[in-house]
Amino acid sequence: MVIVGGSAAGLFTAAKVAAGGRQVRVLESKPGLAPPSRTLIVTDHFRQQLGAAATHSIVNEIRRFELFTDGRSAQVPLAKPDLIIERSRLIPELAKTAEHAGAKLDFDTRFLGLSPNGHGLKVQVESGGERRELHADSLVGADGATSRVARASGWPPIETVPLMQAIVRLPKDCAPDTTRVWFVPDDTPYFYWLVPESPERAALGIIGEDGRDTKRCIERFLAKKGMEPLEWQGARIPVYKKWVPIRRKIGNGEVFLVGDAAAQVKVSTVGGIVTGFRGAIGVADAILRNSASEELSALRRELRTHWLIRRTLHHFQQGDYSQLVDLLNASARQSLGEIHRDESTKLLWQVVRKQPRLVLLGLRGLLMGNGGKG
Ligand SMILES: Cc1cc2nc3c(=O)[nH]c(=O)nc-3n(C[C@H](O)[C@H](O)[C@H](O)COP(=O)(O)OP(=O)(O)OC[C@H]3O[C@@H](n4cnc5c(N)ncnc54)[C@H](O)[C@@H]3O)c2cc1C
């Protein structure tokens, strides 16, 4: 089988499928394993997914969140620390694990298109400037938010939003084990964050809706906070709105999607690493056992809950955020810190049980959403 895309989701899928005894070939358009730096924050679930291989990419641990809005703040201590990982370390580690399991990696090889043939799929690629054709019984598209595999196989395009972050010197008043989040609804329906990657450096980021506005907002925010960007990281990331079926039959062959290509991203926080790995486990189950995977059903529930949270928050105005931060009483904060974001349904119920007035605030957000542009 062939996997298109040698990044987080593709390499994790490759390792799982190859470990199950199938021949796996990964096609990656980049010339080699030198992904640009990207500071990522993930929950502790990452460690359970990767086991010993996780250690190499972890650069810091986060023990507390501080939420800010309109002069108010709330602190949320985390029972299990979040992990800060560096993508330029993660990808080579995943590649090593995939190769160790028997997968073959082809760099400088771009997927161009596919068509059915007698036994499966004809896969057109460009490699080292030359066009070639490969055969595959099944193909996995792990080629990111603008997946060419998805388009070639008839999946509709998915909506994306811009995410930008600047690497800055960690401000003196910010502890290296604390992530800060600012809700500024005039700038973005999402939020700003400051994620320390070491005692010296942090990533200050924003998710926006329009690329140019997002850049203007982050520059203004940096200037307001007196921070200088040392380097920039950014890309468009998918917005999960509904479940993307991961499997399609094309002639006698099968095509699967995983990771950003299938919008497997928690839309409330736009985290896609842990969810992409869960999608990879689901695809590996489907390929190796031809069975519906419990992991995929759980992932689908998880992504839906994040969509519900996002729909609620998306229409919040300043007054709603102020109320939200005020309503986070001690016991609601404790639940937020005890249960991580990759168990969002459990998290939501616990928080609401501890502070029922949040339900009314949430309903208000949903109703405003229905009355607004959508
Ligand atoms: C700045 C930034 C910060 C982020 N922060 C976080 C975070 O804190 N926590 C978190 O969980 N997530 C975060 N994300 C999201 C996360 O990085 C993505 O969800 C994740 O990297 C998606 O992995 P993927 O393997 O599905 O796709 P990608 O990483 O997009 O990989 C796709 C791969 O396919 C290759 N490819 C594309 N087209 C072709 C082709 N035609 N032929 C061959 N190869 C091809 C590409 O070169 C690439 O290697 C962030 C994203 C950005 C941009």
The ligand as a MOL file (V3000), in Angstrom:
LIG
                    3D

  0  0  0     0  0            999 V3000
M  V30 BEGIN CTAB
M  V30 COUNTS 53 58 0 0 0
M  V30 BEGIN ATOM
M  V30 1 C 1.7510 27.1980 13.2550 0
M  V30 2 C 0.9560 25.9870 13.6250 0
M  V30 3 C 0.8200 25.6430 14.9640 0
M  V30 4 C 0.0830 24.4980 15.3190 0
M  V30 5 N -0.0380 24.2070 16.6320 0
M  V30 6 C -0.6040 23.0360 16.9960 0
M  V30 7 C -0.6040 22.6380 18.3610 0
M  V30 8 O -0.1560 23.3850 19.2250 0
M  V30 9 N -1.1230 21.4160 18.6910 0
M  V30 10 C -1.6240 20.5760 17.7420 0
M  V30 11 O -2.0570 19.4630 18.0980 0
M  V30 12 N -1.6770 20.9460 16.4400 0
M  V30 13 C -1.1730 22.1440 16.0490 0
M  V30 14 N -1.1760 22.5130 14.7400 0
M  V30 15 C -1.8280 21.6280 13.7650 0
M  V30 16 C -0.9110 20.4520 13.4220 0
M  V30 17 O 0.3860 20.9370 13.1140 0
M  V30 18 C -1.4940 19.6920 12.2310 0
M  V30 19 O -2.8140 19.2770 12.5670 0
M  V30 20 C -0.6550 18.4550 11.8900 0
M  V30 21 O 0.6840 18.8220 11.6110 0
M  V30 22 C -1.2420 17.7710 10.6630 0
M  V30 23 O -0.4250 16.7010 10.2880 0
M  V30 24 P -0.6990 15.9300 8.9400 0
M  V30 25 O 0.3560 14.8690 8.8700 0
M  V30 26 O -2.1180 15.5220 8.8290 0
M  V30 27 O -0.4900 17.0140 7.7640 0
M  V30 28 P 0.7720 17.9130 7.3970 0
M  V30 29 O 1.6500 18.1320 8.5680 0
M  V30 30 O 0.2240 19.0890 6.6590 0
M  V30 31 O 1.6000 16.9920 6.3820 0
M  V30 32 C 1.2550 16.7700 5.0520 0
M  V30 33 C 2.4840 16.1760 4.3540 0
M  V30 34 O 2.1200 15.8000 3.0370 0
M  V30 35 C 3.1200 16.2590 2.1290 0
M  V30 36 N 2.4420 16.4430 0.8320 0
M  V30 37 C 1.4720 17.3550 0.5300 0
M  V30 38 N 1.0790 17.1920 -0.7640 0
M  V30 39 C 1.7990 16.1480 -1.2650 0
M  V30 40 C 1.8310 15.4920 -2.5310 0
M  V30 41 N 1.0370 15.8860 -3.5640 0
M  V30 42 N 2.6910 14.4470 -2.7020 0
M  V30 43 C 3.4990 14.0200 -1.6760 0
M  V30 44 N 3.5240 14.6210 -0.4520 0
M  V30 45 C 2.6670 15.6600 -0.2450 0
M  V30 46 C 3.6170 17.5670 2.7410 0
M  V30 47 O 4.9110 17.9100 2.2720 0
M  V30 48 C 3.6160 17.1970 4.2310 0
M  V30 49 O 4.8280 16.6060 4.6350 0
M  V30 50 C -0.5190 23.6780 14.3300 0
M  V30 51 C -0.4170 24.0430 12.9840 0
M  V30 52 C 0.2920 25.1870 12.6240 0
M  V30 53 C 0.3770 25.5690 11.1790 0
M  V30 END ATOM
M  V30 BEGIN BOND
M  V30 1 1 1 2
M  V30 2 1 2 3
M  V30 3 2 2 52
M  V30 4 2 3 4
M  V30 5 1 4 5
M  V30 6 1 4 50
M  V30 7 2 5 6
M  V30 8 1 6 7
M  V30 9 1 6 13
M  V30 10 2 7 8
M  V30 11 1 7 9
M  V30 12 1 9 10
M  V30 13 2 10 11
M  V30 14 1 10 12
M  V30 15 2 12 13
M  V30 16 1 13 14
M  V30 17 1 14 15
M  V30 18 1 14 50
M  V30 19 1 15 16
M  V30 20 1 16 17
M  V30 21 1 16 18
M  V30 22 1 18 19
M  V30 23 1 18 20
M  V30 24 1 20 21
M  V30 25 1 20 22
M  V30 26 1 22 23
M  V30 27 1 23 24
M  V30 28 2 24 25
M  V30 29 1 24 26
M  V30 30 1 24 27
M  V30 31 1 27 28
M  V30 32 2 28 29
M  V30 33 1 28 30
M  V30 34 1 28 31
M  V30 35 1 31 32
M  V30 36 1 32 33
M  V30 37 1 33 34
M  V30 38 1 33 48
M  V30 39 1 34 35
M  V30 40 1 35 36
M  V30 41 1 35 46
M  V30 42 1 36 37
M  V30 43 1 36 45
M  V30 44 2 37 38
M  V30 45 1 38 39
M  V30 46 1 39 40
M  V30 47 2 39 45
M  V30 48 1 40 41
M  V30 49 2 40 42
M  V30 50 1 42 43
M  V30 51 2 43 44
M  V30 52 1 44 45
M  V30 53 1 46 47
M  V30 54 1 46 48
M  V30 55 1 48 49
M  V30 56 2 50 51
M  V30 57 1 51 52
M  V30 58 1 52 53
M  V30 END BOND
M  V30 END CTAB
M  END
